[in-house]
Each structure stands twice: as C-alpha cells, then as structure tokens.
C-alpha cells in the first residue's frame, strides 16, 4: 500500500509539472531576481556598463550585434592540439614595405570600484569599447589589504592575469590553489564552470597589489571544455632588446625582436608583449593580420602611428588600432623626461555572437539563463560549488 501511495504521488507530481510547466518556469525565474541584481552590482557595477550604445537588450545582457550567430555543441568539447586560427610557425618581420596600423581611438581608463573594496581602471568592457573580439574586459586593478575578489563563478571565457607589483593568491572549488607574484601571469580557462577566489597578499607596509586582468572570449565550440589553470613565472619569460637597447620587450606570448614565444596558454590565440621604450627609442612591431589589437599605457607617454595620424598616448589610456596593416609603430621622443611602458596585446577575432551576463559569457540569452540556473542549483559543472567556500576568501576583512 505504501508503495502504491508513493507511485501515485510521483505520478501526480509529474502530471502537475507537465500541465503547469509554464507557471513552474515563471516561479523558478522569479526566484533569480535578487540573485541577478547581486551580479549586476558585483560584475557590471560601473554606470557606463549599463549604458552601452548599440544594444537592444536589457541592461544586464550585452549582445554584440555586428557578428554572426554560431551554434554551440551540446557536450563538453576538448580543443585539438593544432590551432584553427593561426600558424605559430609563421615568422612576422617588419620591413620597409610594412603598412602601419592606423589608430581607431584613444581613451582614458577611468578608475572605479570593483569586487570587494578593490579599485580598477577598466577600458575594454565599458561604453568606450565593448566586446572588442576576442577581448571582453581589461582591468588595471589595485587591491589594498582588506579588499579582493572573493568566491565567484565563471563560464564560457578565459582570464589572463599579469601581476605588476605584490602578490595574489587564487583558489577554486576543484582544489587548485597557488600564488602569482610580480612579473608572473596566470591563465585561467573557465570553460563549462569554475568558482574561484582571487585575494591579494596582505603586504606589511600596507601597499596595494597591482596588475592587469584581461578577459578573453572562448570559441563557441570550446565554451563547454573542462576548466584549467596555467601559470607563467617571470623567470620563464624571454626578452628582446632593440634599437641599441632603447627598446626592451618581454615576450609573454607572440613574436618580437627575433624571439618566438607563442605559447599554448590560452585556447584563443593571443599575443601579449610588455614594452618599455627609453627616450629616443623607436619600435616597429609586427602583428598577425586581421587581429584586433590595443596598447594600454602603464607608465609615461608613447607616440603611436605614422605621419600626420600620429597620437601621443598618456598613462592609463588605451590606444585601439585598426585591424588593417602589418605593424604598430611606437616611439618616445628624444627629449622626453621619462621612459614609457605599455602592454601591446593582439588577439584572433572570433566570428560569433556574444551574450554576456557578468561572469557568464555565452552565445544566446537562453544559455545565460541556463548558466544562472546551473550555478544556483549546482548542476552541469557547478556541482562542486555546493557548500564550498574558499579558505583565502575567509581572510578578507569585513
């Protein structure tokens, strides 16, 4: 009798869900409103993020309208060992026939609050430059003691973190943990799901931990890949000296000064160069054709471009280049009071639609909604998030 009663109860429950499925879906959706508002405050907190031009969707969904839709594979897909985008064996050199890239725009990265007490200068990912494929966001962060980025999720994208001063600890729900220090990089692939924390070292002198974090889109067919981390230590990064020592380049990934340092550190092909130019120094840096590229000024001022189109870019400004052309031209005038330092970054353009809600970067609004459900109910990759709390996140001062 008890078994019969249980069978009837299960049957009634199934029939209720089938008959009232729309009402059930509406009820489930309504339960996320507070959850969604929290993500808006944490991940899309800047006012500029909610006033993006050219988007016809709600303020928390970002859609890149000038791209084509690419279908997503249903299951987890691992990348092949051969890149379908670019042959790293190809050597790029600057010649007298090389065509300089023109400058598209230059703008200041305005400082704003982010995370829990951190300060960032965000350039990509604002109304000034939205979804500059494959780049989703660029933050120049400063994290003082008592601040940081406690436990939070990601799906469908990668991050490249380059630490300039101090140290940052990281920990995720899969048991990965470690520390990157000044000059080190961490490449994190969120893939189908990751929950992690990034917390600064509590420096005795109270100084901030400073660095760059770049969000990179994943190709659609890799958005369901397994999450992974890869660290690159400062001592492992080769460097080139050009123009009689006036130009020094740390070749993090890519080619410069005869050094080929194309590394399989991110699934989406990216070149990342840390460039310092002394007064009187000049650089003609080749980049793969058609890739999107930018230079973010860390110190001093650099003059980019050629002829009458040259522009001087000051500290904390982002200089965005047109995709046409072979080389980026950069120089610091002989009479400059100080050297200049900038990162030059280029990436393969992904021909796919971008739908972003905070830390979730997918191809359709339906996939974003599914990511929210998966995170809320610990499904489809987020199972390990249930009852998990990072140890480093607990150390944050209230």
PyMOL commands that set and color helices and strands:
alter all, ss='L'
color gray80, all
select helices_A, chain A and resi 2-19+21-30+33-43+47-51+220-222+234-236+307-309+365-377+383-385+391-394
alter helices_A, ss='H'
color red, helices_A
select strands_A, chain A and resi 62-63+103-108+110-114+118-122+135-143+148-154+157-165+167-172+177-181+185-189+194-200+209-217+228-232+238-242+247-253+255-256+259-260+270-277+282-286+292-299+302-304+311-313+317-321+327-331+340-347+355-357+360-362
alter strands_A, ss='S'
color yellow, strands_A
deselect
rebuild
show_as cartoon
